[in-house]
Amino acid sequence: MARYVFLMYDAEDWHDTVDEQGVVDEFRLHEEFMTAVVEAGASVVGGEALERSSTASTVRRGQGDPLVTDGPFADTKEALGGFYVIEAPDLDVALHLAAVCPAGTIEVRPVMEMPDGV
């Protein structure tokens, strides 16, 4: 099976207005997603929710010393909020699962397979 990373992007203003029931409802959606993954013959092999982008630091390498800045480097309306690592039979199954993943935008990216001994 191939591995795919689902990078989940959403607006962060949800954190400003959500109540306790909203958090419970969101976690239920992710549990339902996990069930859909298994029903599709795939599996979740990793994943985490991330803290808000305002807690991030960016390190940019170039000529000279690396530049460290607060926050994400890109100015966007959506921020990376979490990720899943999915093992799926093929890209079609991964894309089907991304369509039911509870996030506003999901970037699906294959995990690079490394040769043995690397």
NUGUGU-454844 format. One record per atom (N, C-alpha, C): y, x, z; atom name. Coordinates in Angstrom, 1 decimal, always signed. Atoms other than C-alpha are relative to their C-alpha. Example, Ala and Ser with C-alpha at 12.3 -4.5 7.8 and 13.67 -1.06 7.14 Angstrom:
(node (-1.2; +0.9; +0.0); N)
(node (-4.5; +12.3; +7.8); CA)
(node (+1.2; +0.9; +0.0); C)
(node (-1.1; -0.9; +0.0); N)
(node (-1.1; +13.7; +7.1); CA)
(node (+1.1; -0.8; +0.8); C)
// end
This chain:
(node (-1.2; +0.8; +0.0); N)
(node (+0.0; +0.0; +0.0); CA)
(node (+1.2; +0.9; +0.0); C)
(node (-1.2; -0.7; +0.0); N)
(node (+3.5; +1.1; -0.7); CA)
(node (+0.9; -0.4; +1.2); C)
(node (-0.9; +0.3; -1.1); N)
(node (+6.2; +1.3; +2.0); CA)
(node (+1.4; -0.2; -0.6); C)
(node (-1.4; +0.4; +0.4); N)
(node (+9.7; -0.3; +1.5); CA)
(node (+0.8; -0.1; +1.3); C)
(node (-0.9; +0.2; -1.0); N)
(node (+12.7; -0.1; +3.7); CA)
(node (+0.9; -1.2; -0.4); C)
(node (-0.9; +1.1; +0.2); N)
(node (+14.7; -3.4; +4.0); CA)
(node (+1.2; +0.4; +0.9); C)
(node (-1.3; -0.3; -0.7); N)
(node (+18.3; -2.4; +4.9); CA)
(node (+0.8; -1.3; +0.1); C)
(node (-0.6; +1.4; -0.2); N)
(node (+19.9; -5.6; +6.3); CA)
(node (+1.5; +0.1; +0.3); C)
(node (-1.5; +0.0; -0.2); N)
(node (+23.7; -6.1; +5.9); CA)
(node (+0.5; -1.4; +0.3); C)
(node (-0.7; +1.2; -0.4); N)
(node (+25.8; -8.8; +7.4); CA)
(node (+1.4; +0.2; +0.5); C)
(node (-1.4; -0.1; -0.7); N)
(node (+29.3; -9.6; +8.6); CA)
(node (-0.3; +0.2; +1.5); C)
(node (+0.2; -0.3; -1.4); N)
(node (+29.7; -8.3; +12.1); CA)
(node (+0.7; -1.0; +0.9); C)
(node (-0.8; +0.9; -0.9); N)
(node (+32.0; -11.1; +13.3); CA)
(node (-0.9; -1.0; +0.7); C)
(node (+1.0; +0.8; -0.7); N)
(node (+28.8; -13.0; +14.3); CA)
(node (+0.0; +0.3; +1.5); C)
(node (+0.1; -0.5; -1.4); N)
(node (+28.8; -10.9; +17.5); CA)
(node (+1.2; -0.6; +0.8); C)
(node (-1.2; +0.5; -0.8); N)
(node (+32.3; -12.3; +18.4); CA)
(node (-0.1; -1.4; +0.4); C)
(node (+0.0; +1.4; -0.2); N)
(node (+31.3; -15.9; +18.3); CA)
(node (-1.4; -0.6; +0.5); C)
(node (+1.3; +0.5; -0.3); N)
(node (+27.6; -16.2; +19.0); CA)
(node (-0.2; -0.2; +1.5); C)
(node (+0.3; +0.3; -1.4); N)
(node (+26.4; -17.8; +22.2); CA)
(node (-1.5; +0.3; +0.3); C)
(node (+1.4; -0.4; -0.3); N)
(node (+23.0; -17.3; +24.0); CA)
(node (-1.0; -0.7; -0.8); C)
(node (+1.0; +0.8; +0.9); N)
(node (+21.3; -20.1; +22.0); CA)
(node (+0.0; +0.6; -1.4); C)
(node (+0.0; -0.6; +1.3); N)
(node (+22.5; -18.5; +18.8); CA)
(node (-0.8; +1.3; -0.1); C)
(node (+0.8; -1.2; -0.1); N)
(node (+20.9; -15.2; +19.8); CA)
(node (-1.5; -0.4; +0.0); C)
(node (+1.3; +0.4; +0.0); N)
(node (+17.7; -17.0; +20.6); CA)
(node (-0.5; -0.5; -1.4); C)
(node (+0.3; +0.5; +1.4); N)
(node (+17.8; -18.8; +17.2); CA)
(node (-0.2; +1.1; -1.0); C)
(node (+0.1; -1.1; +0.9); N)
(node (+18.4; -15.6; +15.4); CA)
(node (-1.3; +0.8; +0.1); C)
(node (+1.3; -0.7; -0.2); N)
(node (+15.4; -13.9; +17.0); CA)
(node (-1.2; -0.8; -0.5); C)
(node (+1.0; +0.8; +0.5); N)
(node (+13.3; -16.9; +16.1); CA)
(node (-0.2; +0.1; -1.5); C)
(node (+0.1; -0.2; +1.4); N)
(node (+14.2; -16.5; +12.5); CA)
(node (-0.7; +1.3; -0.4); C)
(node (+0.7; -1.2; +0.3); N)
(node (+13.0; -12.9; +12.6); CA)
(node (-1.4; -0.1; +0.3); C)
(node (+1.4; +0.2; -0.2); N)
(node (+9.8; -13.9; +14.2); CA)
(node (-0.7; -0.8; -1.1); C)
(node (+0.5; +0.7; +1.1); N)
(node (+9.3; -16.4; +11.4); CA)
(node (-0.2; +0.9; -1.2); C)
(node (+0.1; -1.0; +1.1); N)
(node (+10.0; -13.6; +8.9); CA)
(node (-1.3; +0.9; +0.2); C)
(node (+1.2; -0.8; -0.3); N)
(node (+7.3; -11.5; +10.6); CA)
(node (-1.3; -0.7; -0.4); C)
(node (+1.2; +0.8; +0.4); N)
(node (+4.8; -14.3; +10.1); CA)
(node (-0.1; -0.1; -1.5); C)
(node (+0.0; +0.1; +1.5); N)
(node (+5.8; -14.6; +6.4); CA)
(node (-0.5; +1.4; -0.5); C)
(node (+0.5; -1.3; +0.5); N)
(node (+5.1; -10.8; +6.0); CA)
(node (-1.5; +0.0; +0.1); C)
(node (+1.5; -0.1; -0.2); N)
(node (+1.6; -11.1; +7.4); CA)
(node (-0.7; -1.0; -1.0); C)
(node (+0.6; +1.0; +0.9); N)
(node (+0.9; -14.3; +5.3); CA)
(node (+0.1; +0.5; -1.5); C)
(node (-0.1; -0.5; +1.3); N)
(node (+2.0; -12.3; +2.2); CA)
(node (-1.0; +1.2; -0.2); C)
(node (+1.0; -1.1; +0.1); N)
(node (-0.7; -9.6; +2.9); CA)
(node (+0.7; +1.3; +0.2); C)
(node (-0.7; -1.2; -0.2); N)
(node (+1.9; -7.1; +4.0); CA)
(node (+0.1; +0.2; +1.5); C)
(node (-0.1; -0.2; -1.4); N)
(node (+2.8; -5.6; +7.4); CA)
(node (+1.4; +0.7; +0.3); C)
(node (-1.2; -0.7; -0.4); N)
(node (+5.9; -4.5; +9.3); CA)
(node (-0.5; +1.2; +0.8); C)
(node (+0.4; -1.2; -0.6); N)
(node (+5.4; -0.9; +10.3); CA)
(node (+1.1; +0.7; +0.8); C)
(node (-1.1; -0.5; -0.8); N)
(node (+8.8; -0.3; +11.9); CA)
(node (+1.2; -0.8; -0.2); C)
(node (-1.3; +0.7; +0.2); N)
(node (+12.3; -1.6; +12.3); CA)
(node (+0.7; +0.0; +1.3); C)
(node (-0.9; +0.1; -1.2); N)
(node (+15.2; -1.9; +14.7); CA)
(node (+1.3; -0.7; -0.4); C)
(node (-1.3; +0.5; +0.1); N)
(node (+18.4; -3.8; +15.2); CA)
(node (+0.9; +1.2; +0.4); C)
(node (-1.0; -1.1; -0.3); N)
(node (+21.5; -1.5; +15.2); CA)
(node (+1.2; -0.5; +0.8); C)
(node (-1.3; +0.4; -0.7); N)
(node (+24.6; -1.6; +17.4); CA)
(node (+1.0; -0.1; -1.1); C)
(node (-1.0; +0.3; +0.9); N)
(node (+27.8; -2.6; +15.7); CA)
(node (+0.5; +1.3; -0.7); C)
(node (-0.5; -1.2; +0.7); N)
(node (+29.3; -0.2; +13.1); CA)
(node (+1.1; +0.7; +0.7); C)
(node (-1.1; -0.6; -0.7); N)
(node (+32.2; +0.5; +15.4); CA)
(node (-0.5; +1.1; +0.9); C)
(node (+0.6; -1.0; -0.9); N)
(node (+29.8; +2.6; +17.5); CA)
(node (-0.5; +1.2; -0.8); C)
(node (+0.5; -1.0; +0.9); N)
(node (+28.8; +4.7; +14.5); CA)
(node (+0.9; +1.2; -0.1); C)
(node (-0.7; -1.3; +0.4); N)
(node (+29.8; +8.3; +13.6); CA)
(node (-0.6; +0.4; -1.4); C)
(node (+0.4; -0.4; +1.3); N)
(node (+29.7; +9.7; +10.1); CA)
(node (+0.2; +1.5; +0.0); C)
(node (-0.1; -1.4; +0.2); N)
(node (+29.0; +13.4; +9.4); CA)
(node (-0.1; +0.2; -1.5); C)
(node (-0.1; -0.3; +1.4); N)
(node (+30.0; +14.5; +5.9); CA)
(node (+0.0; +1.5; -0.2); C)
(node (+0.1; -1.4; +0.3); N)
(node (+28.9; +17.9; +4.7); CA)
(node (+0.6; +0.3; -1.3); C)
(node (-0.6; -0.5; +1.3); N)
(node (+30.7; +19.8; +2.0); CA)
(node (+0.3; +1.5; +0.2); C)
(node (-0.4; -1.4; -0.2); N)
(node (+32.4; +23.1; +1.8); CA)
(node (+0.7; +0.2; +1.3); C)
(node (-0.6; -0.2; -1.4); N)
(node (+33.3; +24.5; +5.2); CA)
(node (-0.8; -0.7; +1.0); C)
(node (+0.7; +0.7; -1.1); N)
(node (+32.4; +22.9; +8.5); CA)
(node (-0.2; -1.5; -0.4); C)
(node (+0.2; +1.4; +0.2); N)
(node (+30.9; +19.4; +8.5); CA)
(node (+1.2; -0.8; +0.6); C)
(node (-1.0; +0.9; -0.5); N)
(node (+33.5; +16.6; +8.9); CA)
(node (-0.6; -1.2; +0.8); C)
(node (+0.5; +1.1; -0.8); N)
(node (+32.8; +14.1; +11.7); CA)
(node (+1.1; -1.0; +0.2); C)
(node (-0.9; +1.1; -0.2); N)
(node (+34.5; +10.8; +11.8); CA)
(node (-0.6; -1.1; +0.7); C)
(node (+0.4; +1.2; -0.7); N)
(node (+34.3; +7.6; +13.9); CA)
(node (-0.3; -1.1; -1.0); C)
(node (+0.3; +1.2; +0.8); N)
(node (+32.7; +4.6; +12.3); CA)
(node (-0.7; +0.3; -1.3); C)
(node (+0.6; -0.2; +1.3); N)
(node (+31.1; +4.1; +8.9); CA)
(node (+1.0; +0.6; -0.9); C)
(node (-0.9; -0.6; +1.0); N)
(node (+32.5; +6.0; +6.0); CA)
(node (+0.6; -1.0; -1.0); C)
(node (-0.4; +1.0; +1.0); N)
(node (+32.6; +3.1; +3.6); CA)
(node (+0.8; -1.2; +0.7); C)
(node (-0.7; +1.2; -0.5); N)
(node (+35.1; +0.2; +4.1); CA)
(node (-0.5; -1.2; -0.7); C)
(node (+0.7; +1.2; +0.6); N)
(node (+33.1; -3.0; +3.6); CA)
(node (+0.2; -1.1; +0.9); C)
(node (+0.0; +1.2; -0.9); N)
(node (+33.0; -6.5; +4.9); CA)
(node (-1.3; -0.2; +0.7); C)
(node (+1.3; +0.1; -0.7); N)
(node (+29.4; -6.2; +5.7); CA)
(node (-0.4; +1.4; +0.5); C)
(node (+0.5; -1.2; -0.6); N)
(node (+27.7; -3.6; +7.8); CA)
(node (-1.5; +0.0; +0.2); C)
(node (+1.4; -0.1; -0.2); N)
(node (+24.2; -2.3; +8.2); CA)
(node (-0.3; -0.4; +1.4); C)
(node (+0.3; +0.6; -1.3); N)
(node (+22.8; -4.3; +11.1); CA)
(node (-1.4; +0.3; +0.5); C)
(node (+1.4; -0.3; -0.4); N)
(node (+19.2; -3.2; +11.1); CA)
(node (-0.9; +0.2; -1.2); C)
(node (+0.9; -0.3; +1.1); N)
(node (+16.2; -2.4; +9.1); CA)
(node (-1.5; -0.3; +0.4); C)
(node (+1.4; +0.1; -0.1); N)
(node (+12.5; -3.1; +8.6); CA)
(node (-0.6; +1.1; -0.9); C)
(node (+0.8; -0.7; +0.9); N)
(node (+9.9; -0.8; +7.2); CA)
(node (-1.3; -0.8; -0.2); C)
(node (+1.0; +0.9; +0.4); N)
(node (+7.4; -2.9; +5.3); CA)
(node (-1.1; +0.7; -0.8); C)
(node (+1.1; -0.4; +0.9); N)
(node (+4.0; -2.0; +3.8); CA)
(node (-0.4; -1.2; -0.8); C)
(node (+0.3; +1.2; +0.9); N)
(node (+3.4; -4.3; +0.8); CA)
(node (-0.8; +0.5; -1.1); C)
(node (+0.8; -0.4; +1.2); N)
(node (+1.0; -4.3; -2.1); CA)
(node (+0.8; +0.6; -1.2); C)
(node (-0.8; -0.4; +1.1); N)
(node (+3.8; -3.9; -4.6); CA)
(node (+1.5; -0.5; +0.2); C)
(node (-1.4; +0.3; -0.1); N)
(node (+7.5; -4.3; -5.3); CA)
(node (+0.2; -1.5; -0.1); C)
(node (-0.2; +1.5; +0.1); N)
(node (+7.1; -8.0; -6.3); CA)
(node (-0.1; -0.7; +1.4); C)
(node (+0.3; +0.6; -1.3); N)
(node (+5.7; -8.8; -2.8); CA)
(node (+1.2; +0.4; +0.9); C)
(node (-1.1; -0.5; -0.8); N)
(node (+8.5; -6.7; -1.2); CA)
(node (+1.3; -0.9; -0.3); C)
(node (-1.2; +0.8; +0.4); N)
(node (+11.2; -8.6; -3.1); CA)
(node (-0.1; -1.4; +0.4); C)
(node (+0.3; +1.3; -0.6); N)
(node (+9.6; -11.9; -2.2); CA)
(node (+0.4; -0.1; +1.4); C)
(node (-0.3; +0.0; -1.4); N)
(node (+9.8; -11.0; +1.4); CA)
(node (+1.4; +0.2; +0.3); C)
(node (-1.5; -0.2; -0.3); N)
(node (+13.4; -9.8; +1.2); CA)
(node (+0.7; -1.3; -0.2); C)
(node (-0.7; +1.3; +0.3); N)
(node (+14.3; -13.2; -0.2); CA)
(node (-0.1; -1.0; +1.2); C)
(node (+0.1; +0.8; -1.2); N)
(node (+13.1; -14.8; +3.1); CA)
(node (+0.4; +0.7; +1.3); C)
(node (-0.5; -0.7; -1.1); N)
(node (+14.4; -12.1; +5.4); CA)
(node (+1.3; -0.5; +0.5); C)
(node (-1.2; +0.6; -0.5); N)
(node (+17.1; -13.5; +7.7); CA)
(node (+1.2; +1.0; +0.2); C)
(node (-1.2; -0.9; +0.0); N)
(node (+20.1; -11.3; +6.7); CA)
(node (+0.8; -0.4; -1.2); C)
(node (-0.9; +0.4; +1.1); N)
(node (+23.0; -11.9; +4.4); CA)
(node (-0.4; +0.8; -1.3); C)
(node (+0.3; -0.9; +1.2); N)
(node (+22.2; -8.9; +2.0); CA)
(node (-1.1; +0.9; +0.5); C)
(node (+1.1; -1.0; -0.3); N)
(node (+18.9; -6.9; +2.0); CA)
(node (-0.1; +0.9; -1.2); C)
(node (+0.3; -1.1; +1.0); N)
(node (+18.7; -3.6; +0.1); CA)
(node (-1.4; +0.4; +0.2); C)
(node (+1.4; -0.4; -0.1); N)
(node (+15.1; -2.9; -0.7); CA)
(node (-0.2; +1.3; -0.7); C)
(node (+0.1; -1.3; +0.5); N)
(node (+14.3; +0.7; -1.2); CA)
(node (-1.4; +0.6; +0.3); C)
(node (+1.3; -0.6; -0.3); N)
(node (+10.9; +2.3; -1.7); CA)
(node (+0.1; +1.3; +0.8); C)
(node (+0.0; -1.3; -0.8); N)
(node (+10.0; +5.1; +0.8); CA)
(node (-0.6; +1.0; -0.9); C)
(node (+0.5; -1.1; +0.8); N)
(node (+9.5; +8.4; -1.0); CA)
(node (-1.3; +0.5; +0.7); C)
(node (+1.3; -0.5; -0.5); N)
(node (+5.9; +9.5; -0.6); CA)
(node (+0.1; +1.5; -0.2); C)
(node (+0.0; -1.5; +0.0); N)
(node (+5.7; +13.2; +0.2); CA)
(node (-1.4; +0.5; -0.3); C)
(node (+1.3; -0.6; +0.3); N)
(node (+2.9; +15.4; -1.2); CA)
(node (-0.6; +0.5; +1.3); C)
(node (+0.8; -0.6; -1.1); N)
(node (+0.2; +16.6; +1.2); CA)
(node (+0.5; +1.4; +0.3); C)
(node (-0.4; -1.4; -0.4); N)
(node (+1.2; +19.7; +3.2); CA)
(node (+1.5; +0.1; +0.1); C)
(node (-1.5; -0.1; -0.1); N)
(node (+5.0; +18.9; +3.2); CA)
(node (+0.4; -0.7; +1.2); C)
// end
